Amino acid sequence: MKLSSRELLLGWVSGVVILLGLTYWVVEPRVKTWKELSDKQGALEQQIKLLELSIAQKPDWDSRMEKLRAKLLSYPMHRDVTADYLKILEQVSKDSALSLIQRRPDKEKKQQGNLYDLAIECTWEGDLSAIVNFLYALGQQTATMDIDELTISVVPGGKGKMKGNFVLKCAYIRQESGAVPPGTDGTNAPAPPKPAGPTGFLKPADPLPANPLATEK
């Protein structure tokens, strides 16, 4: 049986289509696998670069950590330090004319090695001068304390009165030897809050600097 040129062309086209289909069916999964491997290789190369950078910066971070540890107060392993930090918090807020409505100490948490921290959630009320003085005064204390999650809102009709919340983070170390940190009574309690003065924090009556964000009406 002799095939016409038209039938030969149709057969040739059909064969090409079948061949392309088989090729796609075999090659497509491999192409997908190659792409996934290429993406993973790129991610691994990026991760290696970050690790190399971290290793190169390790001496600097170790130096910073040692300087920070030298500033931390030290306590015996089983001593409750909540009262010590609450005392500092109360005195600093009083000197800054900041009203603490609520104080909610959290449980102590171990971070790394002999490093611990204590979080105290607080609700406060006061004016702008009070909260600025309070934040500055905390930074001048012997104990290592920092403010986290500070919120501020204006009290409606309060004539400049504000309110909000913050979390006071207290960092310290614990040692079996019970080394005595700086203090005035020979115990492991933090030194009393620094009083206001020429080198202390701003007094509530002192005028605050002009607000650079204020706009002229």
Secondary structure, 3 states (H helix, E strand, C coil): CCCCHHHHHHHHHHHHHHHHHHHHHHHHHHHHHHHHHHHHHHHHHHHHHHHHHHHHHHHHHHHHHHHHHHHCCEECCCCCCHHHHHHHHHHHHHHCCCEEEEEEECCCEEEECCEEEEEEEEEEEECHHHHHHHHHHHHCCCCEEEEEEEEEEECCCCCCCEEEEEEEEEEEEECCCCCCCCCCCCCCCCCCCCCCCCCCCCCCCCCCCCCCCCCCC
